[in-house]
Amino acid sequence: MNIDDKMRIALEIGKKSLEQGELPVGAVIFKGDEIIGRAYSSGESKQQFLRHAEMKVLWEVDEQGYSVRDRKNMQLFVTLEPCMMCLGAAMGAFIGEIYYSVPSPIDGAVALAESSLNSNNVEIPSYTLPKCFGGVLQEEGKELLKRYVEIKEEGALVNFCKKLISL
């Protein structure tokens, strides 16, 4: 299975979130080609703002008790660039690589974390930023956001999605 195949699975999971009326963010964790966790955003309707897809899938995988060595070989695929909370959680879970579809310069944390860690010359061998790769199937990811905008009423998340679509 290649990178695009794996992202397509995250996008399909994001569609499930959209079907529930939630922000269409899907996340999958792979160990090789094996899916070991999957989740989608689900907190919008209940006003539970920490229910990000990445947090949910990281928690699911964490409960499985993998070693740090195994976790460093895992890949997180997500339809939207992780925010600070989710990127920090991925670091704390020792995930080795993150692939995301739609970059989010509004609240995405990848560039911020990379520049901060590089400029501070701080290296903690067991606690490092995963290798991050953005823009994987970006147009498909934006299409999910467009569908969200079409079905939701105006508001902060709709405006957020409109901005990301326009970038």
One Martini backbone bead per residue (centre of mass of N, CA, C, O) as a GRO file, in nm:
protein
  167
    1MET     BB    1   0.097   0.036   0.023
    2ASN     BB    2   0.059   0.363  -0.032
    3ILE     BB    3   0.021   0.684   0.052
    4ASP     BB    4  -0.245   0.734  -0.102
    5ASP     BB    5  -0.399   0.488   0.004
    6LYS     BB    6  -0.392   0.577   0.300
    7MET     BB    7  -0.535   0.852   0.260
    8ARG     BB    8  -0.801   0.740   0.149
    9ILE     BB    9  -0.885   0.623   0.419
   10ALA     BB   10  -0.900   0.888   0.573
   11LEU     BB   11  -1.112   1.017   0.386
   12GLU     BB   12  -1.335   0.809   0.441
   13ILE     BB   13  -1.351   0.875   0.742
   14GLY     BB   14  -1.424   1.174   0.701
   15LYS     BB   15  -1.702   1.112   0.573
   16LYS     BB   16  -1.830   1.004   0.833
   17SER     BB   17  -1.823   1.270   0.979
   18LEU     BB   18  -1.999   1.423   0.778
   19GLU     BB   19  -2.253   1.236   0.814
   20GLN     BB   20  -2.264   1.355   1.127
   21GLY     BB   21  -2.198   1.678   1.105
   22GLU     BB   22  -1.893   1.694   1.098
   23LEU     BB   23  -1.586   1.754   1.082
   24PRO     BB   24  -1.387   1.622   0.808
   25VAL     BB   25  -1.197   1.418   1.007
   26GLY     BB   26  -0.943   1.179   0.941
   27ALA     BB   27  -0.784   0.888   1.109
   28VAL     BB   28  -0.477   0.688   1.071
   29ILE     BB   29  -0.301   0.396   1.185
   30PHE     BB   30   0.011   0.256   1.089
   31LYS     BB   31   0.167  -0.077   1.058
   32GLY     BB   32   0.258  -0.046   0.782
   33ASP     BB   33  -0.033  -0.198   0.634
   34GLU     BB   34  -0.161  -0.183   0.915
   35ILE     BB   35  -0.448  -0.125   1.083
   36ILE     BB   36  -0.466   0.008   1.434
   37GLY     BB   37  -0.631   0.285   1.370
   38ARG     BB   38  -0.950   0.474   1.389
   39ALA     BB   39  -1.085   0.814   1.322
   40TYR     BB   40  -1.323   1.078   1.403
   41SER     BB   41  -1.473   1.351   1.431
   42SER     BB   42  -1.720   1.422   1.731
   43GLY     BB   43  -1.768   1.717   1.904
   44GLU     BB   44  -1.946   1.943   1.783
   45SER     BB   45  -2.246   1.861   1.871
   46LYS     BB   46  -2.135   1.851   2.196
   47GLN     BB   47  -1.907   2.052   2.269
   48GLN     BB   48  -1.627   1.871   2.216
   49PHE     BB   49  -1.304   2.003   2.156
   50LEU     BB   50  -1.112   1.719   2.193
   51ARG     BB   51  -1.244   1.540   1.939
   52HIS     BB   52  -1.013   1.463   1.770
   53ALA     BB   53  -0.905   1.232   1.556
   54GLU     BB   54  -0.615   1.204   1.663
   55MET     BB   55  -0.678   1.163   1.961
   56LYS     BB   56  -0.850   0.909   1.930
   57VAL     BB   57  -0.637   0.727   1.782
   58LEU     BB   58  -0.412   0.753   1.991
   59TRP     BB   59  -0.568   0.628   2.222
   60GLU     BB   60  -0.629   0.357   2.091
   61VAL     BB   61  -0.326   0.276   2.052
   62ASP     BB   62  -0.227   0.312   2.343
   63GLU     BB   63  -0.411   0.074   2.459
   64GLN     BB   64  -0.228  -0.158   2.306
   65GLY     BB   65   0.087  -0.145   2.404
   66TYR     BB   66   0.313  -0.035   2.249
   67SER     BB   67   0.617   0.017   2.176
   68VAL     BB   68   0.833   0.259   2.100
   69ARG     BB   69   0.955   0.120   1.857
   70ASP     BB   70   0.687   0.070   1.710
   71ARG     BB   71   0.584   0.367   1.705
   72LYS     BB   72   0.825   0.479   1.525
   73ASN     BB   73   0.684   0.294   1.276
   74MET     BB   74   0.448   0.478   1.263
   75GLN     BB   75   0.151   0.606   1.088
   76LEU     BB   76  -0.009   0.918   1.042
   77PHE     BB   77  -0.328   0.980   0.899
   78VAL     BB   78  -0.458   1.302   0.786
   79THR     BB   79  -0.678   1.549   0.651
   80LEU     BB   80  -0.543   1.748   0.867
   81GLU     BB   81  -0.348   1.946   1.007
   82PRO     BB   82  -0.212   1.946   1.297
   83CYS     BB   83  -0.238   2.061   1.589
   84MET     BB   84  -0.084   2.119   1.876
   85MET     BB   85  -0.221   1.896   2.038
   86CYS     BB   86  -0.185   1.661   1.828
   87LEU     BB   87   0.119   1.680   1.791
   88GLY     BB   88   0.192   1.636   2.087
   89ALA     BB   89   0.056   1.358   2.108
   90ALA     BB   90   0.230   1.220   1.891
   91MET     BB   91   0.490   1.258   2.043
   92GLY     BB   92   0.396   1.111   2.309
   93ALA     BB   93   0.341   0.840   2.120
   94PHE     BB   94   0.588   0.802   1.910
   95ILE     BB   95   0.539   0.887   1.630
   96GLY     BB   96   0.713   0.882   1.322
   97GLU     BB   97   0.469   0.965   1.115
   98ILE     BB   98   0.317   1.236   0.919
   99TYR     BB   99   0.017   1.262   0.721
  100TYR     BB  100  -0.130   1.526   0.521
  101SER     BB  101  -0.350   1.701   0.329
  102VAL     BB  102  -0.438   1.977   0.471
  103PRO     BB  103  -0.322   2.265   0.519
  104SER     BB  104  -0.293   2.481   0.838
  105PRO     BB  105  -0.201   2.804   0.894
  106ILE     BB  106  -0.398   2.873   1.125
  107ASP     BB  107  -0.348   2.583   1.331
  108GLY     BB  108  -0.108   2.453   1.246
  109ALA     BB  109   0.207   2.291   1.384
  110VAL     BB  110   0.450   2.209   1.210
  111ALA     BB  111   0.617   2.467   1.150
  112LEU     BB  112   0.641   2.557   1.442
  113ALA     BB  113   0.787   2.307   1.552
  114GLU     BB  114   1.026   2.303   1.360
  115SER     BB  115   1.136   2.588   1.427
  116SER     BB  116   1.164   2.556   1.733
  117LEU     BB  117   1.348   2.305   1.746
  118ASN     BB  118   1.574   2.420   1.560
  119SER     BB  119   1.633   2.698   1.716
  120ASN     BB  120   1.696   2.551   2.008
  121ASN     BB  121   1.881   2.297   1.998
  122VAL     BB  122   1.690   2.057   2.087
  123GLU     BB  123   1.760   1.723   2.218
  124ILE     BB  124   1.535   1.442   2.256
  125PRO     BB  125   1.558   1.126   2.170
  126SER     BB  126   1.258   1.023   2.280
  127TYR     BB  127   1.148   1.333   2.194
  128THR     BB  128   1.015   1.373   1.878
  129LEU     BB  129   0.952   1.484   1.583
  130PRO     BB  130   0.786   1.391   1.343
  131LYS     BB  131   0.765   1.311   1.032
  132CYS     BB  132   0.644   1.554   0.791
  133PHE     BB  133   0.363   1.538   0.544
  134GLY     BB  134   0.219   1.744   0.302
  135GLY     BB  135  -0.040   1.735   0.051
  136VAL     BB  136  -0.199   1.470   0.048
  137LEU     BB  137  -0.454   1.485  -0.140
  138GLN     BB  138  -0.559   1.787  -0.122
  139GLU     BB  139  -0.812   1.810  -0.304
  140GLU     BB  140  -0.976   1.594  -0.153
  141GLY     BB  141  -0.971   1.739   0.118
  142LYS     BB  142  -1.113   1.999   0.019
  143GLU     BB  143  -1.374   1.863  -0.070
  144LEU     BB  144  -1.473   1.798   0.212
  145LEU     BB  145  -1.490   2.094   0.304
  146LYS     BB  146  -1.697   2.181   0.092
  147ARG     BB  147  -1.924   1.995   0.190
  148TYR     BB  148  -1.946   2.119   0.467
  149VAL     BB  149  -2.023   2.407   0.379
  150GLU     BB  150  -2.293   2.317   0.231
  151ILE     BB  151  -2.437   2.191   0.515
  152LYS     BB  152  -2.366   2.440   0.682
  153GLU     BB  153  -2.377   2.689   0.883
  154GLU     BB  154  -2.279   2.965   0.968
  155GLY     BB  155  -1.940   2.997   1.103
  156ALA     BB  156  -1.641   2.927   1.226
  157LEU     BB  157  -1.594   2.654   1.070
  158VAL     BB  158  -1.678   2.753   0.794
  159ASN     BB  159  -1.468   2.979   0.775
  160PHE     BB  160  -1.225   2.798   0.808
  161CYS     BB  161  -1.278   2.625   0.552
  162LYS     BB  162  -1.282   2.850   0.345
  163LYS     BB  163  -0.991   2.935   0.388
  164LEU     BB  164  -0.853   2.663   0.320
  165ILE     BB  165  -0.967   2.642   0.032
  166SER     BB  166  -0.826   2.922  -0.068
  167LEU     BB  167  -0.509   2.824  -0.028
   0.00000   0.00000   0.00000
